[in-house]
Amino acid sequence: MKELRELIRDLREDHDYKQKQIAEYLNVSQQTYSNYENGRREIPVWVVSALAKLYKVSTDYLLGAHTGYLGNTDPNSPYLQNITMHDVMYDIQGLKQENRRDLIKYIRYLKTLERREAQRKAKNS
């Protein structure tokens, strides 16, 4: 499971925002925001709430609550850069059935790699 600081960095990068832009949105200095992402400063609740609103995800998602909710469920809002989930689903549906199966296998493979990486990091901590 990713830490909050890693999630907010990933979301920022996925949306092609610079730290300075997020700092301005939050009305804090760029250094303060950088410290949130680097774990040198505790992230206040109001920041978590503001970032959840900005990225259209739940605070539960950001805080790692095990609700099964993976983030934004609005298919028309940006998912990665300016690509929406609707775009992704449309592209997937346009694939041949065997290619869709391969895509699902690949996604499961990537999830396994991420899980192993997290376990390795936890073990080495």
N, C-alpha and C positions, 0 to 999 in steps of 0.2 A: 504494500500500500504506500502510495506516495505521500510525502509530507505536504502540508498546506503550502509551504514556501515553494515547493517544486510544482504543485498544481497551478499556483498563480503565475509562475514563470512560464509554464507550458501554455497556459491559456493566453497569456500576453503574446508569446511568440506565434501561436497558432493564428492570432488575429492581426499579426504584423504590426503590433504596437511597440513603441520604444518605451523604455522605463520613464523617460521624461514626460511622455504623453499621459501615462497612467498617474504619475505623480501630480501632474496638473489637474487631472480629473478628480483626484483625491484631495487636492489642495495641500499637498505636502511637498517637501523638497525631493529632488531626484535621489539624493543620498539616503534620505529616510526610506524611500521606496526600495532602493537597492538593498538596504539593510534588511527589509522584510524578506526579500527573495533569497538573500544569502544567509538568513537565519541569525543575523547579528542583533536583530531587534524583534521583540514580540509583536505579533500582528494583532492590533486592536479589533474588537468585535465590530465596530462601525466600519472598519476597512473591509472585513470579510463580507459584511452585508452590502457595501457599495460595490465590491468587485463581483459579487453574485448577480447583482442587478445589471452591471455593465455587460457581463458575459452571458447573461440569461441562463444561469445555472442556479441550483438551489444551494443554500448555505450548508445543508446536509451533505451535498456532494463535496463541497470544498473542505468540510470538516471531517470527512471520511466516515459519516454515519452509514451503517450497512443497511440501506433501505432498498437496494437493488436498482436505485435510480442512477443512471450513468451520466446525468447532466441534462442538457437542454433537450426537450422533446418536441420543440417547434420545428417541423421539417423545413420551414422556409427561412429560418434565421441562419446566419453564417455558422458553419461548423468548423471549417478549416480554411483560413484566409477568407476568400469570398465564395467558397463552395458550400452549398447547403446540403443537408441530409436528403432533401428531395432530389437534388442533382445526383448524389451518390446512388440512391435507390433506383433512379431512372436508368443510370448507366448499368447497374447490376442487372436490372430486369431485361436489358437489351442483350445480355450475354447468352450464349448457348448454355443449356442445362449443365453440360459437363464442365464448362468453364466456371459456372456459378458454384458447383461442387468444389472445384479446385480452389476457388477464392475462399470459400468457407474453411477448407483445410488449411490454407495459408494463414488465415486470421487466427485459427486455433494454434497453429505452430508459433506465430508471433507472440500470442498470449502465454504460451508455455515458456518461450525464451524470456519474456519479461518476468514471469513468476520465478524462474530459476535465478535470474539476475538479482531479484529482490531477496531471495533466500540467501544467495551468496553474499550480498552486502550485509544482511542481517547477521550472518554467521561471522563475518570478518569485523563487525563492529564491537 
